[in-house]
Amino acid sequence: MRKHILLPTDFSDNAWIAALYAFKLYEAVPCTFYFLHSSIIKGSTRSSMSSKLTRVVTENAKNGLAQVKQKAEQHYANANHQFETILSSYDLRDSLESIIKKQKIDLVIMGTKGATKAEEIVFGSNTVHIIQSVKQCPVLAIPDEYEFKQPEKIAFPTDFSRSYGDELQPLKDMAALYNSKIEIVHINKDHDISEAQDYNLDQLKVALKDYSPNFHSMPSEGSKERGITHFIEKFDINMLVMINYPHSFIDSFMKEPIIKKIGFKSSIPFLVIPG
C-alpha cells in the first residue's frame, strides 16, 4: 500500500536532511512525498501585507518548492517514489490538519530545528507545536545534520501505567521496515512495579509478541530525560519512539514553547505517536 509522507520545509538544510532521511527510510516502499511550505511571513497577516509583497513572497515560495522537488527527482530518483508540492497561504500550524486529512497523510517527517539552528535548542517552536497538535498521524523529527542509519534498534520507553492498543501500530510498522529490534525500557524509581503495571506489561508483551521485543528496567538517575539519553547511548539505539497521551512524560516534556537541553539530547530520530 502506498504511503503518503508530508515533509514540511522552510528550505533550510535541516529540512532537506529530514527529507533525505525520509527517502532512504522508505526506499523500498511506494510513497508519495509532499513538500509543504507556508508563504506567511511570521508576525504578518494577509491583510497587513501589501499586494506586491504578497506576490513576491508567494513567487519565492513557489520557486523554492519547485527547486526542492526538482532536486529530489534528479538526484534521488526512485521508481517507488513520487514527489508533490503544496504551498499553503496559511500559517503552517493552522494548515496541517486539513492537509493531513485531504492528502491522507500517514506520517509527518521534519527537522527538529528550522533555519535558526540554535545550538542550545533541542526542538524548534514549529516542531514542538506540530508534535503537540497533530493528532491524525505520527510525527518523526530528524536531528540537525543527522546521517541516515537503518533503525536496527528502536527504543520505546514506558512506565507501564496504561495499556496500549491501536496506537502501537506505527511502532510495529516502523519495526517491520527493517526487521528492527524493539527495546522496551522502563525507567523507574522503584524496584517493584504495581499489580496494574504488571498487567500492562503482560499486555504489551502480547501486543508485540510477533516482534520479539527486549525488556529493560533501568533505575532513574536523576531526570527521566537523562535516563533515556543514557539508554540510547548504552544500547546504540537508532530511533526513539514515544506515545504522546495526556499527562505522559512527553506531554509534560513538550510544555515549554522551546525545548532546551536539560539532560535530553536529540541525537537520533524521534517518532511521536498521538495517543
DRENPA-3360 file (N, C-alpha, C; in nm, 2 decimals, always signed):
BEGIN
1 = MRKHILLP = +0.08/-0.12/+0.00/+0.00/+0.00/+0.00/+0.09/+0.13/+0.00 ~ +0.05/+0.22/-0.09/+0.13/+0.34/-0.10/+0.12/+0.43/+0.03 ~ +0.24/+0.48/+0.07/+0.25/+0.57/+0.19/+0.24/+0.71/+0.14 ~ +0.18/+0.80/+0.22/+0.17/+0.94/+0.19/+0.25/+1.01/+0.30 ~ +0.36/+1.07/+0.27/+0.45/+1.13/+0.37/+0.45/+1.28/+0.35 ~ +0.43/+1.36/+0.45/+0.43/+1.50/+0.45/+0.57/+1.55/+0.50 ~ +0.63/+1.64/+0.42/+0.76/+1.70/+0.45/+0.75/+1.85/+0.46 ~ +0.72/+1.90/+0.58/+0.72/+2.05/+0.59/+0.86/+2.10/+0.57;
9 = TDFSDNAW = +0.87/+2.21/+0.49/+1.00/+2.27/+0.47/+1.00/+2.42/+0.47 ~ +1.11/+2.47/+0.53/+1.14/+2.62/+0.53/+1.26/+2.64/+0.44 ~ +1.29/+2.54/+0.36/+1.41/+2.55/+0.27/+1.54/+2.55/+0.34 ~ +1.54/+2.51/+0.47/+1.67/+2.51/+0.55/+1.74/+2.38/+0.52 ~ +1.87/+2.37/+0.56/+1.95/+2.25/+0.54/+1.88/+2.14/+0.63 ~ +1.84/+2.17/+0.74/+1.78/+2.07/+0.83/+1.65/+2.01/+0.77 ~ +1.57/+2.09/+0.71/+1.45/+2.04/+0.64/+1.49/+1.94/+0.53 ~ +1.59/+1.98/+0.46/+1.64/+1.89/+0.35/+1.69/+1.76/+0.40;
17 = IAALYAFK = +1.77/+1.76/+0.51/+1.82/+1.64/+0.57/+1.71/+1.55/+0.62 ~ +1.60/+1.61/+0.67/+1.49/+1.53/+0.71/+1.42/+1.46/+0.59 ~ +1.42/+1.54/+0.48/+1.36/+1.48/+0.36/+1.45/+1.36/+0.31 ~ +1.58/+1.38/+0.31/+1.67/+1.27/+0.27/+1.65/+1.15/+0.36 ~ +1.63/+1.17/+0.48/+1.61/+1.06/+0.57/+1.48/+0.98/+0.53 ~ +1.38/+1.06/+0.50/+1.25/+1.00/+0.46/+1.27/+0.92/+0.33 ~ +1.34/+0.97/+0.23/+1.36/+0.90/+0.11/+1.43/+0.76/+0.13 ~ +1.53/+0.77/+0.22/+1.61/+0.65/+0.24/+1.54/+0.55/+0.33;
25 = LYEAVPCT = +1.47/+0.60/+0.43/+1.39/+0.51/+0.52/+1.29/+0.43/+0.45 ~ +1.22/+0.50/+0.35/+1.12/+0.43/+0.27/+1.16/+0.40/+0.13 ~ +1.29/+0.37/+0.11/+1.35/+0.35/-0.02/+1.28/+0.23/-0.09 ~ +1.24/+0.13/-0.02/+1.18/+0.01/-0.09/+1.02/+0.01/-0.08 ~ +0.97/+0.13/-0.04/+0.82/+0.14/-0.02/+0.76/+0.24/-0.12 ~ +0.65/+0.20/-0.18/+0.59/+0.30/-0.27/+0.54/+0.42/-0.19 ~ +0.58/+0.54/-0.22/+0.55/+0.66/-0.14/+0.52/+0.78/-0.23 ~ +0.43/+0.86/-0.18/+0.42/+1.00/-0.24/+0.46/+1.09/-0.13;
33 = FYFLHSSI = +0.57/+1.17/-0.16/+0.62/+1.27/-0.07/+0.56/+1.41/-0.10 ~ +0.51/+1.48/-0.01/+0.46/+1.61/-0.03/+0.54/+1.71/+0.04 ~ +0.61/+1.80/-0.03/+0.69/+1.91/+0.02/+0.59/+2.02/+0.05 ~ +0.58/+2.06/+0.18/+0.48/+2.16/+0.22/+0.55/+2.29/+0.27 ~ +0.51/+2.40/+0.22/+0.57/+2.53/+0.27/+0.46/+2.63/+0.29 ~ +0.47/+2.71/+0.40/+0.38/+2.82/+0.42/+0.44/+2.95/+0.38 ~ +0.36/+3.03/+0.30/+0.42/+3.15/+0.25/+0.39/+3.27/+0.34 ~ +0.33/+3.24/+0.46/+0.30/+3.35/+0.55/+0.43/+3.40/+0.61;
41 = IKGSTRSS = +0.45/+3.53/+0.62/+0.56/+3.59/+0.69/+0.53/+3.60/+0.84 ~ +0.62/+3.55/+0.93/+0.59/+3.55/+1.07/+0.56/+3.69/+1.12 ~ +0.46/+3.70/+1.20/+0.42/+3.82/+1.26/+0.33/+3.91/+1.17 ~ +0.30/+3.85/+1.05/+0.22/+3.93/+0.95/+0.09/+3.86/+0.92 ~ -0.01/+3.93/+0.88/-0.13/+3.87/+0.83/-0.15/+3.91/+0.68 ~ -0.23/+3.84/+0.61/-0.25/+3.86/+0.47/-0.30/+4.01/+0.45 ~ -0.39/+4.06/+0.54/-0.45/+4.19/+0.52/-0.34/+4.30/+0.54 ~ -0.24/+4.27/+0.62/-0.14/+4.38/+0.65/-0.03/+4.38/+0.55;
49 = MSSKLTRV = -0.02/+4.28/+0.47/+0.08/+4.27/+0.37/+0.04/+4.34/+0.24 ~ +0.13/+4.42/+0.18/+0.09/+4.48/+0.05/+0.08/+4.37/-0.06 ~ +0.00/+4.40/-0.16/-0.02/+4.31/-0.26/+0.11/+4.27/-0.33 ~ +0.19/+4.37/-0.35/+0.32/+4.35/-0.41/+0.41/+4.25/-0.33 ~ +0.42/+4.28/-0.20/+0.49/+4.19/-0.11/+0.44/+4.05/-0.11 ~ +0.30/+4.04/-0.11/+0.24/+3.91/-0.11/+0.28/+3.83/-0.24 ~ +0.28/+3.90/-0.35/+0.32/+3.83/-0.48/+0.46/+3.79/-0.47 ~ +0.55/+3.87/-0.42/+0.69/+3.84/-0.41/+0.71/+3.71/-0.32;
57 = VTENAKNG = +0.65/+3.72/-0.20/+0.67/+3.61/-0.11/+0.61/+3.48/-0.17 ~ +0.50/+3.49/-0.23/+0.43/+3.37/-0.29/+0.52/+3.31/-0.41 ~ +0.57/+3.40/-0.49/+0.65/+3.36/-0.61/+0.78/+3.29/-0.56 ~ +0.84/+3.35/-0.46/+0.97/+3.29/-0.40/+0.94/+3.15/-0.34 ~ +0.83/+3.14/-0.27/+0.79/+3.01/-0.22/+0.76/+2.91/-0.32 ~ +0.70/+2.95/-0.43/+0.67/+2.86/-0.54/+0.80/+2.81/-0.61 ~ +0.89/+2.91/-0.62/+1.03/+2.87/-0.68/+1.10/+2.78/-0.59 ~ +1.10/+2.81/-0.46/+1.17/+2.72/-0.36/+1.11/+2.58/-0.36;
65 = LAQVKQKA = +0.98/+2.56/-0.37/+0.92/+2.43/-0.38/+0.95/+2.36/-0.51 ~ +0.95/+2.43/-0.62/+0.99/+2.37/-0.74/+1.13/+2.32/-0.74 ~ +1.22/+2.40/-0.68/+1.36/+2.36/-0.67/+1.38/+2.23/-0.59 ~ +1.32/+2.22/-0.47/+1.34/+2.10/-0.39/+1.28/+1.98/-0.46 ~ +1.17/+2.00/-0.53/+1.11/+1.89/-0.60/+1.20/+1.84/-0.71 ~ +1.25/+1.94/-0.79/+1.35/+1.91/-0.89/+1.47/+1.84/-0.84 ~ +1.52/+1.88/-0.73/+1.64/+1.82/-0.67/+1.61/+1.68/-0.63 ~ +1.50/+1.66/-0.57/+1.46/+1.52/-0.53/+1.45/+1.43/-0.65;
73 = EQHYANAN = +1.38/+1.48/-0.76/+1.36/+1.40/-0.88/+1.49/+1.37/-0.95 ~ +1.58/+1.46/-0.95/+1.70/+1.45/-1.03/+1.81/+1.36/-0.96 ~ +1.82/+1.39/-0.83/+1.93/+1.32/-0.75/+1.89/+1.20/-0.67 ~ +1.76/+1.19/-0.65/+1.71/+1.08/-0.56/+1.59/+1.00/-0.63 ~ +1.61/+0.99/-0.76/+1.51/+0.92/-0.84/+1.49/+0.77/-0.79 ~ +1.36/+0.73/-0.78/+1.33/+0.60/-0.73/+1.20/+0.56/-0.79 ~ +1.19/+0.45/-0.85/+1.07/+0.41/-0.91/+0.95/+0.40/-0.82 ~ +0.98/+0.38/-0.69/+0.88/+0.37/-0.59/+0.82/+0.51/-0.54;
81 = HQFETILS = +0.90/+0.61/-0.57/+0.86/+0.74/-0.52/+0.81/+0.85/-0.61 ~ +0.71/+0.92/-0.57/+0.66/+1.04/-0.64/+0.67/+1.16/-0.55 ~ +0.69/+1.28/-0.61/+0.71/+1.40/-0.53/+0.60/+1.50/-0.57 ~ +0.54/+1.56/-0.48/+0.44/+1.67/-0.50/+0.48/+1.79/-0.41 ~ +0.42/+1.90/-0.45/+0.44/+2.02/-0.36/+0.31/+2.08/-0.32 ~ +0.31/+2.14/-0.20/+0.19/+2.21/-0.15/+0.24/+2.34/-0.10 ~ +0.18/+2.45/-0.15/+0.20/+2.58/-0.10/+0.08/+2.63/-0.02 ~ +0.10/+2.65/+0.11/-0.01/+2.70/+0.19/-0.01/+2.85/+0.21;
89 = SYDLRDSL = -0.12/+2.91/+0.20/-0.13/+3.06/+0.22/-0.17/+3.09/+0.36 ~ -0.17/+2.98/+0.45/-0.19/+3.00/+0.59/-0.07/+2.96/+0.67 ~ -0.07/+3.00/+0.80/+0.03/+2.96/+0.89/+0.05/+2.80/+0.89 ~ +0.17/+2.75/+0.89/+0.19/+2.61/+0.88/+0.11/+2.54/+0.99 ~ +0.11/+2.59/+1.11/+0.05/+2.52/+1.22/-0.10/+2.51/+1.20 ~ -0.16/+2.61/+1.13/-0.30/+2.61/+1.11/-0.35/+2.53/+0.99 ~ -0.26/+2.50/+0.90/-0.30/+2.43/+0.78/-0.27/+2.28/+0.78 ~ -0.20/+2.24/+0.88/-0.16/+2.10/+0.88/-0.28/+2.00/+0.89;
97 = ESIIKKQK = -0.37/+2.03/+0.98/-0.48/+1.94/+1.00/-0.56/+1.91/+0.87 ~ -0.59/+2.02/+0.80/-0.67/+2.00/+0.67/-0.59/+1.93/+0.57 ~ -0.46/+1.96/+0.56/-0.37/+1.90/+0.46/-0.35/+1.75/+0.49 ~ -0.33/+1.72/+0.61/-0.32/+1.57/+0.65/-0.45/+1.50/+0.62 ~ -0.56/+1.56/+0.64/-0.69/+1.49/+0.61/-0.71/+1.48/+0.46 ~ -0.68/+1.59/+0.39/-0.71/+1.59/+0.24/-0.62/+1.49/+0.17 ~ -0.49/+1.49/+0.20/-0.39/+1.41/+0.13/-0.38/+1.27/+0.19 ~ -0.45/+1.24/+0.30/-0.45/+1.11/+0.37/-0.31/+1.08/+0.41;
105 = IDLVIMGT = -0.25/+1.17/+0.48/-0.11/+1.16/+0.52/-0.09/+1.05/+0.63 ~ +0.01/+0.97/+0.61/+0.04/+0.86/+0.71/+0.14/+0.90/+0.81 ~ +0.23/+1.00/+0.77/+0.34/+1.03/+0.86/+0.39/+1.17/+0.82 ~ +0.42/+1.25/+0.92/+0.49/+1.38/+0.90/+0.64/+1.36/+0.94 ~ +0.73/+1.40/+0.85/+0.87/+1.39/+0.88/+0.93/+1.53/+0.86 ~ +1.00/+1.58/+0.97/+1.05/+1.72/+0.97/+1.18/+1.72/+1.05 ~ +1.25/+1.83/+1.03/+1.37/+1.85/+1.12/+1.33/+1.90/+1.26 ~ +1.42/+1.88/+1.35/+1.40/+1.92/+1.49/+1.41/+2.07/+1.50;
113 = KGATKAEE = +1.48/+2.13/+1.41/+1.50/+2.28/+1.42/+1.49/+2.33/+1.28 ~ +1.46/+2.46/+1.27/+1.45/+2.53/+1.14/+1.57/+2.60/+1.10 ~ +1.56/+2.71/+1.04/+1.67/+2.78/+0.98/+1.76/+2.84/+1.09 ~ +1.71/+2.86/+1.21/+1.80/+2.93/+1.31/+1.91/+2.84/+1.36 ~ +1.88/+2.71/+1.37/+1.98/+2.61/+1.42/+2.05/+2.64/+1.55 ~ +1.97/+2.70/+1.64/+2.03/+2.74/+1.77/+2.09/+2.62/+1.84 ~ +2.21/+2.63/+1.88/+2.28/+2.51/+1.94/+2.21/+2.46/+2.07 ~ +2.16/+2.56/+2.15/+2.11/+2.52/+2.28/+1.97/+2.47/+2.27;
121 = IVFGSNTV = +1.91/+2.47/+2.15/+1.77/+2.43/+2.14/+1.76/+2.28/+2.08 ~ +1.68/+2.20/+2.15/+1.66/+2.06/+2.10/+1.56/+2.06/+1.99 ~ +1.44/+2.12/+2.02/+1.33/+2.13/+1.93/+1.29/+2.27/+1.91 ~ +1.28/+2.31/+1.78/+1.23/+2.44/+1.75/+1.08/+2.46/+1.78 ~ +1.04/+2.58/+1.78/+0.90/+2.60/+1.82/+0.80/+2.54/+1.72 ~ +0.83/+2.54/+1.59/+0.74/+2.48/+1.50/+0.73/+2.33/+1.52 ~ +0.84/+2.26/+1.55/+0.84/+2.12/+1.57/+0.76/+2.09/+1.70 ~ +0.78/+2.16/+1.80/+0.71/+2.14/+1.93/+0.56/+2.15/+1.91;
129 = HIIQSVKQ = +0.52/+2.26/+1.84/+0.38/+2.28/+1.81/+0.32/+2.17/+1.73 ~ +0.39/+2.12/+1.63/+0.34/+2.01/+1.55/+0.32/+1.88/+1.62 ~ +0.43/+1.85/+1.71/+0.42/+1.73/+1.79/+0.30/+1.74/+1.88 ~ +0.28/+1.86/+1.94/+0.17/+1.87/+2.04/+0.03/+1.87/+1.97 ~ +0.02/+1.92/+1.85/-0.11/+1.95/+1.79/-0.16/+1.84/+1.69 ~ -0.06/+1.77/+1.62/-0.11/+1.68/+1.52/-0.16/+1.55/+1.59 ~ -0.28/+1.52/+1.57/-0.34/+1.40/+1.63/-0.38/+1.29/+1.53 ~ -0.37/+1.32/+1.40/-0.42/+1.23/+1.30/-0.32/+1.13/+1.26;
137 = CPVLAIPD = -0.19/+1.16/+1.28/-0.08/+1.07/+1.24/+0.04/+1.10/+1.32 ~ +0.14/+1.01/+1.31/+0.27/+1.03/+1.39/+0.35/+1.14/+1.32 ~ +0.44/+1.19/+1.40/+0.54/+1.29/+1.36/+0.68/+1.23/+1.39 ~ +0.77/+1.23/+1.29/+0.90/+1.18/+1.30/+1.00/+1.30/+1.29 ~ +1.07/+1.34/+1.40/+1.16/+1.45/+1.40/+1.30/+1.40/+1.38 ~ +1.37/+1.47/+1.28/+1.51/+1.42/+1.25/+1.61/+1.53/+1.30 ~ +1.71/+1.49/+1.37/+1.81/+1.59/+1.43/+1.89/+1.66/+1.32 ~ +1.93/+1.78/+1.35/+2.02/+1.86/+1.26/+2.14/+1.78/+1.22;
145 = EYEFKQPE = +2.17/+1.77/+1.09/+2.29/+1.71/+1.04/+2.30/+1.56/+1.06 ~ +2.18/+1.50/+1.08/+2.18/+1.35/+1.10/+2.20/+1.27/+0.97 ~ +2.29/+1.18/+0.98/+2.31/+1.09/+0.86/+2.23/+0.96/+0.88 ~ +2.17/+0.92/+0.77/+2.08/+0.80/+0.78/+2.15/+0.68/+0.82 ~ +2.08/+0.61/+0.92/+2.12/+0.48/+0.96/+1.99/+0.40/+0.97 ~ +2.00/+0.27/+0.92/+1.88/+0.19/+0.94/+1.84/+0.18/+1.08 ~ +1.72/+0.19/+1.12/+1.68/+0.18/+1.26/+1.67/+0.03/+1.31 ~ +1.79/-0.02/+1.33/+1.81/-0.16/+1.37/+1.76/-0.18/+1.51;
153 = KIAFPTDF = +1.77/-0.07/+1.60/+1.72/-0.08/+1.73/+1.63/+0.04/+1.76 ~ +1.51/+0.01/+1.80/+1.41/+0.11/+1.83/+1.38/+0.11/+1.98 ~ +1.40/+0.22/+2.05/+1.37/+0.23/+2.19/+1.23/+0.28/+2.22 ~ +1.16/+0.21/+2.31/+1.02/+0.25/+2.34/+1.01/+0.26/+2.49 ~ +1.03/+0.38/+2.55/+1.02/+0.40/+2.69/+0.87/+0.39/+2.74 ~ +0.85/+0.33/+2.85/+0.71/+0.33/+2.91/+0.72/+0.31/+3.06 ~ +0.62/+0.36/+3.13/+0.62/+0.33/+3.27/+0.51/+0.23/+3.31 ~ +0.45/+0.16/+3.20/+0.35/+0.06/+3.22/+0.23/+0.11/+3.30;
161 = SRSYGDEL = +0.20/+0.24/+3.29/+0.09/+0.30/+3.36/-0.04/+0.28/+3.28 ~ -0.03/+0.24/+3.16/-0.15/+0.22/+3.08/-0.13/+0.11/+2.98 ~ -0.24/+0.05/+2.93/-0.24/-0.05/+2.83/-0.24/+0.02/+2.70 ~ -0.18/-0.04/+2.60/-0.18/+0.01/+2.46/-0.26/-0.07/+2.37 ~ -0.32/+0.00/+2.27/-0.40/-0.07/+2.17/-0.35/-0.04/+2.03 ~ -0.44/+0.02/+1.95/-0.41/+0.05/+1.81/-0.29/+0.15/+1.79 ~ -0.27/+0.23/+1.90/-0.16/+0.33/+1.89/-0.02/+0.27/+1.87 ~ -0.01/+0.14/+1.90/+0.12/+0.07/+1.88/+0.15/+0.04/+1.73;
169 = QPLKDMAA = +0.05/+0.06/+1.65/+0.07/+0.02/+1.51/+0.18/+0.09/+1.44 ~ +0.19/+0.22/+1.46/+0.31/+0.29/+1.39/+0.44/+0.24/+1.44 ~ +0.45/+0.20/+1.57/+0.58/+0.13/+1.62/+0.60/+0.00/+1.54 ~ +0.50/-0.08/+1.53/+0.51/-0.21/+1.46/+0.55/-0.19/+1.31 ~ +0.48/-0.09/+1.25/+0.51/-0.06/+1.11/+0.66/-0.02/+1.09 ~ +0.71/+0.06/+1.18/+0.84/+0.11/+1.17/+0.94/-0.01/+1.19 ~ +0.91/-0.09/+1.29/+1.00/-0.21/+1.32/+1.00/-0.31/+1.20 ~ +0.88/-0.32/+1.13/+0.87/-0.41/+1.02/+0.95/-0.37/+0.90;
177 = LYNSKIEI = +0.98/-0.24/+0.88/+1.05/-0.19/+0.77/+1.19/-0.26/+0.75 ~ +1.26/-0.27/+0.87/+1.40/-0.32/+0.86/+1.42/-0.44/+0.96 ~ +1.31/-0.50/+1.00/+1.31/-0.61/+1.10/+1.39/-0.56/+1.22 ~ +1.35/-0.44/+1.27/+1.42/-0.38/+1.38/+1.39/-0.45/+1.51 ~ +1.48/-0.44/+1.60/+1.46/-0.49/+1.74/+1.39/-0.38/+1.82 ~ +1.29/-0.41/+1.89/+1.22/-0.32/+1.98/+1.27/-0.33/+2.12 ~ +1.33/-0.23/+2.17/+1.38/-0.23/+2.30/+1.29/-0.15/+2.40 ~ +1.22/-0.23/+2.48/+1.12/-0.16/+2.58/+1.20/-0.13/+2.70;
185 = VHINKDHD = +1.20/+0.00/+2.74/+1.27/+0.04/+2.86/+1.18/+0.10/+2.96 ~ +1.19/+0.05/+3.08/+1.11/+0.11/+3.20/+1.21/+0.17/+3.29 ~ +1.21/+0.31/+3.28/+1.30/+0.39/+3.37/+1.22/+0.41/+3.50 ~ +1.26/+0.35/+3.60/+1.18/+0.35/+3.73/+1.26/+0.40/+3.85 ~ +1.19/+0.46/+3.94/+1.25/+0.50/+4.07/+1.24/+0.39/+4.17 ~ +1.14/+0.30/+4.15/+1.12/+0.19/+4.25/+1.16/+0.06/+4.18 ~ +1.21/-0.03/+4.26/+1.25/-0.16/+4.20/+1.12/-0.25/+4.17 ~ +1.02/-0.23/+4.24/+0.90/-0.31/+4.22/+0.80/-0.23/+4.14;
193 = ISEAQDYN = +0.71/-0.30/+4.06/+0.60/-0.24/+3.99/+0.47/-0.29/+4.05 ~ +0.37/-0.21/+4.03/+0.24/-0.24/+4.09/+0.17/-0.35/+4.01 ~ +0.06/-0.40/+4.07/-0.01/-0.51/+4.00/-0.07/-0.46/+3.87 ~ -0.11/-0.33/+3.87/-0.17/-0.28/+3.74/-0.06/-0.26/+3.64 ~ +0.06/-0.22/+3.68/+0.17/-0.21/+3.59/+0.22/-0.35/+3.53 ~ +0.21/-0.44/+3.62/+0.25/-0.58/+3.58/+0.15/-0.63/+3.48 ~ +0.02/-0.60/+3.49/-0.08/-0.64/+3.40/-0.05/-0.57/+3.26 ~ -0.02/-0.44/+3.26/+0.00/-0.37/+3.14/+0.13/-0.42/+3.07;
201 = LDQLKVAL = +0.23/-0.46/+3.15/+0.35/-0.52/+3.09/+0.31/-0.65/+3.02 ~ +0.23/-0.73/+3.08/+0.19/-0.86/+3.01/+0.11/-0.83/+2.88 ~ +0.03/-0.73/+2.89/-0.05/-0.69/+2.77/+0.04/-0.64/+2.66 ~ +0.15/-0.57/+2.70/+0.24/-0.52/+2.60/+0.32/-0.63/+2.53 ~ +0.36/-0.73/+2.61/+0.43/-0.85/+2.56/+0.34/-0.92/+2.46 ~ +0.21/-0.93/+2.49/+0.12/-1.00/+2.39/+0.11/-0.92/+2.26 ~ +0.09/-0.78/+2.28/+0.07/-0.70/+2.16/+0.19/-0.70/+2.07 ~ +0.31/-0.72/+2.13/+0.44/-0.71/+2.04/+0.50/-0.85/+2.03;
209 = KDYSPNFH = +0.43/-0.96/+2.05/+0.48/-1.09/+2.05/+0.55/-1.13/+1.92 ~ +0.49/-1.07/+1.81/+0.55/-1.11/+1.68/+0.68/-1.03/+1.65 ~ +0.72/-0.94/+1.74/+0.84/-0.86/+1.71/+0.95/-0.89/+1.81 ~ +0.93/-0.99/+1.90/+1.03/-1.04/+1.99/+1.10/-0.93/+2.06 ~ +1.03/-0.84/+2.13/+1.10/-0.73/+2.20/+1.18/-0.77/+2.31 ~ +1.28/-0.68/+2.34/+1.36/-0.70/+2.46/+1.31/-0.60/+2.57 ~ +1.31/-0.64/+2.69/+1.26/-0.56/+2.80/+1.38/-0.52/+2.90 ~ +1.38/-0.39/+2.93/+1.49/-0.34/+3.02/+1.43/-0.26/+3.13;
217 = SMPSEGSK = +1.49/-0.27/+3.24/+1.45/-0.19/+3.36/+1.57/-0.11/+3.40 ~ +1.56/+0.02/+3.39/+1.68/+0.10/+3.43/+1.64/+0.19/+3.55 ~ +1.72/+0.19/+3.65/+1.70/+0.28/+3.76/+1.71/+0.43/+3.71 ~ +1.62/+0.51/+3.77/+1.62/+0.65/+3.73/+1.74/+0.72/+3.79 ~ +1.83/+0.78/+3.71/+1.95/+0.85/+3.76/+1.92/+1.00/+3.74 ~ +1.85/+1.06/+3.83/+1.81/+1.20/+3.82/+1.68/+1.21/+3.74 ~ +1.69/+1.28/+3.63/+1.57/+1.30/+3.55/+1.55/+1.19/+3.45 ~ +1.42/+1.17/+3.40/+1.39/+1.07/+3.30/+1.46/+1.10/+3.17;
225 = ERGITHFI = +1.48/+1.24/+3.14/+1.55/+1.28/+3.02/+1.69/+1.22/+3.02 ~ +1.76/+1.23/+3.13/+1.90/+1.17/+3.14/+1.89/+1.02/+3.13 ~ +1.79/+0.96/+3.19/+1.78/+0.81/+3.18/+1.76/+0.77/+3.04 ~ +1.68/+0.83/+2.97/+1.66/+0.79/+2.83/+1.78/+0.82/+2.74 ~ +1.85/+0.93/+2.76/+1.97/+0.96/+2.69/+2.08/+0.86/+2.72 ~ +2.09/+0.82/+2.84/+2.19/+0.71/+2.88/+2.15/+0.58/+2.82 ~ +2.03/+0.55/+2.81/+1.99/+0.42/+2.75/+2.02/+0.42/+2.60 ~ +1.99/+0.53/+2.53/+2.02/+0.54/+2.39/+2.17/+0.52/+2.36;
233 = EKFDINML = +2.25/+0.58/+2.44/+2.39/+0.57/+2.42/+2.45/+0.43/+2.46 ~ +2.40/+0.37/+2.56/+2.44/+0.24/+2.61/+2.41/+0.13/+2.52 ~ +2.29/+0.14/+2.46/+2.24/+0.03/+2.37/+2.24/+0.06/+2.22 ~ +2.31/+0.17/+2.19/+2.33/+0.21/+2.05/+2.20/+0.21/+1.97 ~ +2.10/+0.28/+2.03/+1.97/+0.29/+1.97/+1.97/+0.38/+1.85 ~ +1.89/+0.35/+1.75/+1.88/+0.42/+1.62/+1.75/+0.51/+1.61 ~ +1.65/+0.48/+1.69/+1.53/+0.56/+1.69/+1.46/+0.55/+1.82 ~ +1.40/+0.66/+1.86/+1.33/+0.67/+1.99/+1.18/+0.69/+1.95;
241 = VMINYPHS = +1.09/+0.61/+2.01/+0.95/+0.61/+1.99/+0.88/+0.64/+2.12 ~ +0.79/+0.73/+2.12/+0.70/+0.76/+2.24/+0.56/+0.78/+2.19 ~ +0.47/+0.75/+2.28/+0.33/+0.78/+2.26/+0.29/+0.90/+2.34 ~ +0.23/+1.00/+2.28/+0.20/+1.13/+2.34/+0.05/+1.13/+2.39 ~ +0.03/+1.08/+2.50/-0.10/+1.08/+2.56/-0.11/+1.18/+2.68 ~ -0.22/+1.23/+2.72/-0.23/+1.33/+2.82/-0.16/+1.29/+2.95 ~ -0.08/+1.38/+3.01/-0.01/+1.36/+3.13/+0.11/+1.26/+3.12 ~ +0.14/+1.22/+3.00/+0.26/+1.14/+2.98/+0.39/+1.22/+3.00;
249 = FIDSFMKE = +0.50/+1.15/+3.00/+0.63/+1.21/+3.01/+0.65/+1.31/+2.90 ~ +0.62/+1.27/+2.78/+0.65/+1.35/+2.66/+0.55/+1.47/+2.66 ~ +0.43/+1.45/+2.71/+0.33/+1.56/+2.72/+0.39/+1.67/+2.81 ~ +0.44/+1.63/+2.92/+0.50/+1.74/+3.01/+0.63/+1.79/+2.96 ~ +0.70/+1.71/+2.89/+0.83/+1.75/+2.84/+0.81/+1.86/+2.73 ~ +0.70/+1.85/+2.66/+0.68/+1.94/+2.54/+0.60/+2.06/+2.58 ~ +0.58/+2.09/+2.71/+0.50/+2.20/+2.75/+0.57/+2.34/+2.73 ~ +0.70/+2.34/+2.74/+0.78/+2.46/+2.71/+0.77/+2.50/+2.57;
257 = PIIKKIGF = +0.76/+2.63/+2.54/+0.75/+2.68/+2.40/+0.87/+2.64/+2.31 ~ +0.99/+2.64/+2.37/+1.11/+2.59/+2.31/+1.18/+2.50/+2.40 ~ +1.20/+2.38/+2.36/+1.27/+2.28/+2.45/+1.42/+2.30/+2.44 ~ +1.48/+2.32/+2.56/+1.62/+2.33/+2.56/+1.69/+2.21/+2.62 ~ +1.81/+2.20/+2.61/+1.89/+2.08/+2.65/+1.89/+2.07/+2.80 ~ +1.80/+2.00/+2.86/+1.80/+1.97/+3.01/+1.82/+1.82/+3.02 ~ +1.94/+1.77/+2.99/+1.96/+1.63/+3.01/+1.92/+1.55/+2.89 ~ +1.84/+1.60/+2.80/+1.80/+1.52/+2.69/+1.86/+1.57/+2.56;
265 = KSSIPFLV = +1.92/+1.48/+2.48/+1.99/+1.52/+2.36/+1.91/+1.45/+2.24 ~ +1.87/+1.53/+2.15/+1.80/+1.48/+2.03/+1.91/+1.43/+1.93 ~ +1.97/+1.31/+1.96/+2.08/+1.26/+1.88/+2.03/+1.17/+1.77 ~ +1.91/+1.12/+1.78/+1.86/+1.02/+1.69/+1.71/+1.06/+1.65 ~ +1.66/+1.00/+1.54/+1.52/+1.03/+1.50/+1.43/+1.00/+1.61 ~ +1.32/+1.08/+1.63/+1.23/+1.07/+1.74/+1.09/+1.06/+1.68 ~ +1.03/+0.95/+1.69/+0.89/+0.92/+1.64/+0.79/+0.95/+1.76 ~ +0.70/+1.04/+1.74/+0.60/+1.07/+1.84/+0.46/+1.02/+1.78;
273 = IPG = +0.40/+0.93/+1.85/+0.27/+0.88/+1.81/+0.16/+0.94/+1.89 ~ +0.06/+1.00/+1.83/-0.05/+1.05/+1.91/-0.13/+0.95/+1.99 ~ -0.16/+0.98/+2.12/-0.22/+0.88/+2.20/-0.38/+0.89/+2.20;
% end
